[in-house]
């Protein structure tokens, strides 16, 4: 992307950071950095890992089912592509399964996290309408129209909500089982 740019450096950087994949993987990196050296209270909240896991799973799912056939990277690009879209989502999900404190998470606290994909969608639509650049074909208003782009955004938002709910419910079930085991063995 940086080598074959057809725009100036500033526009190239803006486009690079317009990908949900890049932003979400940065969010994952911030979360794990915060675990080692705390700097952001919001990342310490009990809902943070569940929300971030949902978002990185969206990255993986959308890539595997929608975008994988759109291009065939080679060499280093393929390695990076697999890390960002396959390995990291799987890693974060496994981390969530093993290390997430199994406590009750309110749906309200998860709703605050929906601001991230909502602001992302608004930014992409606004930026795309000005620059003509849409990072994903399923959001490209110029090619698929506003109605289809909005439907696609709503579908992804619905998947985010479902994933957050499923992870939250799964966490509650594990917590309940742990409490039952503790009661039986205690």
Secondary structure, DSSP 4 states (H G I P E B T S, - for coil): --TT-SS-HHHHHHHHTT-HHHHHHHHHHHHHHHHHS---GGGGSTTHHHHHHHHHHHHHHHIIIIIGGG----HHHHHHHHIIIIIHHHHHHHHHHHHS------HHHHHHHHHHHHHHHHHHHHHHHHH---SSGGG-HHHHHHHHHHHHHHHHHHHHHHHHHHHHHHHHHHHHHHHHHHHHH-
